[in-house]
Structures are given as C-alpha cells and as structure tokens.
C-alpha cells in the first residue's frame, strides 16, 4: 500500500514550521531568517504562485483562464536553490527571483491562486518539497491545507496600515514607482480575495500560534519563533 504524506510525517526527524498570514505581515523576511537560524530549508510558496502568474503573463495567458493557468502550474518545474541572499527560485531552470517581485506580481499571484486547479498542482509540489521536515514554509494555507499535521504552525498578523507601509517601503527600495495609496489598495484587495476565495481561503489553523508583529523588530520575532521551534525539536 502506498504511503500518504501523513504517514511519512511520522518519521520526520525535524519539524515542519508552517508560517501563514496576510500580505505584508512579514512572513517572507521572518521565515527566511528563521530558516537560516535553525539551519532549515526555506520554502516561499507565495513565490510559486507569483512564478505561475509571471509565466502566464509571458505566454499571454489571462488570469481569468483557469484551464490554461492550471496547465502552467502542472508543467512549471519549480525549484528553490540556496544562495547568499536567500533561496533563489528557478522556474523551468530560469531564475525568476527578481522578476516575480515587481509591484504587479503580488496582485497577479492573488488572482492566479483563486483557481482550484492551480492550487492543487502547487500544493502537490509543496508537499513533496517539505514532507521530510526541517523546513520553514510560508504562505496562506500551509497550516490548514499543505501541512495540517505540521509540528509548529504560526499565524503572523499586523494591522493593515502597518502591512501597507512595509510593502510600500519594500517596493520603493527596489525602485518601484508606487504610491502608498496604491499599495494600501492592493493589500486590502488581496486580503479580500485571499479570505473569500472558495478553495483554500486564508484562515488561521485552530492549533496555530497567533503572533502579532506590530512594533516588533524582525530579530525579536525570529528570536521568539526560534524558541518555539526548538521546543518542538525537543519533543
């Protein structure tokens, strides 16, 4: 009889750390630094949806064409490779790490992620990447859909003004010509789409630790989460 992913989780020597939360809560930065601190593999699932959106844009596929988007998600070989600045994402062998971080790719990823076929295809890849444990995986449905059996589930939060400010500063640092008003609108719209979609909506898992990041430095958040992870390792 073939073993399921849940069966395989029994033999994990190191835990899966699942980090979920809304846009701008600090998931990517915190997850990346936490993985470095723990010596775990960092997996940014949001980047995978951005890669599908980017591939669709380059192929002239509309974001309201679920059949063709699902085909892209099934066929696109995604791989995270370590680098000095953090993991790089290869899509079909092409490094798309920079191209997926433009201002338009965030909303595009949210549109693409609403389609069940796309999510099913990428969730399967995510489960293969993380099933052995020793990973910090971040996204919007990791603790509820991808790895509901994860040993440590974190739900990062922050108020919408703080999240919009963070995203605005991040984009401006990359040279993106954006306004705070536009970013605020994108964050609010993405919250609505992510929480109201029919398939795998954004929600906090019942057994997740809610962790507000308002007023905290990245290091303070990472310190606290690293201690939680070490507690799971000792069990």
C-alpha positions in Angstrom: 0.0 0.0 0.0 1.4 3.4 -1.0 2.2 5.7 2.0 0.5 9.0 2.2 2.2 12.2 3.2 0.6 12.0 6.6 2.2 8.5 7.0 5.6 9.8 6.0 5.3 12.6 8.6 5.7 10.1 11.4 9.4 9.5 10.5 10.4 13.2 10.4 13.5 13.9 12.5 13.0 17.7 12.4 9.7 19.5 12.4 7.9 21.4 9.7 7.4 25.0 10.6 4.3 26.4 8.8 4.0 30.2 8.7 0.8 31.7 7.4 -0.7 35.2 7.4 -2.0 38.1 5.3 0.1 40.1 2.8 2.7 42.4 4.5 2.6 40.6 7.9 6.4 39.9 7.5 6.1 36.2 6.6 8.9 36.1 3.9 11.5 38.0 5.9 10.8 36.2 9.1 10.6 32.8 7.5 13.8 33.3 5.6 15.7 34.4 8.7 14.1 31.8 10.9 15.2 29.1 8.4 18.8 30.4 8.5 18.8 30.5 12.3 17.5 26.9 12.5 19.6 25.5 9.6 16.3 24.6 7.8 15.3 24.9 4.2 13.2 28.0 3.4 10.2 27.5 1.0 8.3 30.6 -0.1 5.0 29.2 -1.5 3.8 32.7 -2.4 6.8 32.9 -4.8 5.5 29.8 -6.5 2.1 31.5 -7.3 4.0 34.6 -8.5 6.0 32.3 -10.8 2.8 30.9 -12.3 1.5 34.4 -12.8 4.7 35.5 -14.4 4.7 32.5 -16.7 1.1 33.3 -17.7 2.0 36.9 -18.4 4.9 36.0 -20.6 2.8 33.5 -22.5 -0.1 35.9 -23.0 -2.5 33.8 -20.8 -5.2 35.8 -19.0 -5.5 35.4 -15.2 -9.2 34.5 -15.7 -8.4 31.4 -17.8 -8.3 28.7 -15.1 -7.7 25.8 -17.6 -4.6 27.3 -19.1 -3.3 28.5 -15.8 -3.7 25.0 -14.3 -1.7 23.6 -17.2 1.1 26.1 -16.5 1.0 25.2 -12.8 1.2 21.5 -13.6 4.0 21.8 -16.2 6.2 24.5 -14.5 9.1 22.9 -12.8 9.9 25.0 -9.7 13.0 24.7 -7.5 14.4 26.7 -4.7 18.2 26.8 -4.6 20.3 28.2 -1.8 22.2 31.5 -2.3 23.9 34.1 -0.2 20.9 36.4 -0.3 18.5 33.6 0.5 16.9 30.9 -1.7 16.5 31.7 -5.4 13.5 30.4 -7.3 14.1 28.7 -10.6 11.1 28.2 -13.0 11.9 25.7 -15.7 15.6 26.4 -15.0 15.2 30.2 -15.3 16.0 32.3 -12.3 12.8 34.4 -11.8 13.6 35.6 -8.2 13.7 39.2 -9.3 11.0 39.2 -12.0 8.3 37.9 -9.6 8.9 40.7 -7.0 7.6 43.7 -9.1 4.5 45.5 -7.8 2.1 43.9 -10.3 3.1 40.3 -9.5 1.6 40.4 -6.0 -2.0 41.1 -7.1 -1.4 38.8 -10.1 -0.4 36.0 -7.8 -3.6 36.5 -5.7 -5.7 36.3 -8.9 -4.0 33.2 -10.1 -4.2 31.5 -6.7 -8.0 31.6 -6.6 -8.3 28.8 -9.1 -8.5 25.3 -7.5 -6.5 23.6 -10.3 -3.6 25.9 -9.8 -3.7 25.4 -6.0 -3.9 21.6 -6.3 -0.9 21.5 -8.7 1.3 23.7 -6.5 0.2 22.1 -3.2 1.4 18.8 -4.5 4.9 20.3 -5.3 5.0 22.0 -1.9 4.2 18.7 -0.1 7.0 17.0 -2.0 9.4 19.7 -1.0 8.6 19.7 2.7 7.5 16.3 3.7 10.8 15.2 5.2 10.7 18.1 7.7 13.5 20.5 8.5 11.7 23.2 6.5 10.2 26.6 7.2 7.4 27.0 4.7 5.4 30.2 4.4 2.2 31.2 2.6 -1.5 31.4 3.3 -2.7 27.9 3.6 0.3 25.9 4.9 -1.1 25.0 8.3 -4.6 24.4 7.0 -4.1 22.6 3.6 -0.5 21.9 2.7 0.7 20.5 6.0 -2.2 20.4 8.5 0.0 18.0 10.5 2.9 20.4 10.8 4.6 20.3 14.2 4.6 24.1 14.5 2.1 26.5 13.0 2.5 30.2 13.2 0.0 32.8 12.0 1.7 36.2 11.7 -0.5 39.3 11.8 -0.2 43.1 11.8 -2.7 45.9 11.3 -3.4 46.9 7.7 -1.7 50.3 7.9 1.5 48.7 9.1 1.3 46.0 6.5 0.8 48.5 3.7 3.7 50.7 5.0 6.0 47.7 5.0 5.1 46.6 1.5 5.4 50.2 0.2 8.9 50.6 1.7 9.9 47.2 0.3 8.8 48.2 -3.2 10.3 51.6 -3.1 13.6 50.1 -2.0 13.6 48.1 -5.2 13.0 51.2 -7.3 9.3 50.5 -8.0 7.3 53.7 -8.8 4.4 53.1 -6.4 2.4 55.2 -4.0 1.3 54.3 -0.5 -2.3 54.7 -1.6 -1.9 52.2 -4.4 -0.1 49.7 -2.1 -2.8 50.1 0.6 -5.5 49.4 -2.0 -3.6 46.3 -3.2 -3.2 45.0 0.3 -6.9 45.5 1.1 -7.9 43.8 -2.2 -5.6 40.9 -1.6 -6.9 40.4 1.9 -10.4 40.2 0.5 -9.5 37.8 -2.4 -7.4 35.6 -0.1 -10.0 35.3 2.6 -13.1 34.9 0.4 -11.9 32.5 -2.3 -13.8 29.2 -2.3 -10.7 27.0 -2.4 -8.2 27.1 0.5 -9.1 30.5 1.9 -6.7 32.3 4.2 -7.6 31.5 7.7 -5.8 30.7 11.0 -5.5 27.0 11.8 -7.2 26.1 15.1 -3.9 24.9 16.6 -1.7 27.8 15.2 0.1 30.3 17.4 -1.1 33.8 16.5 1.8 36.2 16.6 1.2 39.9 16.0 4.3 41.6 14.7 3.2 45.3 15.1 6.0 47.3 16.9 8.5 44.4 16.9 11.8 44.1 15.0 12.5 41.2 12.7 15.1 39.9 15.2 12.6 40.0 18.1 10.1 38.0 16.0 12.7 35.5 14.9 14.0 35.0 18.4 10.6 34.2 19.7 9.7 31.8 16.8 13.1 30.1 17.1 12.4 29.3 20.7 9.1 27.8 19.8 10.8 25.7 17.1 13.4 24.4 19.5 10.7 23.4 21.9 9.1 21.3 19.1 12.5 19.7 18.3 13.0 18.6 21.9 9.6 16.8 22.0 
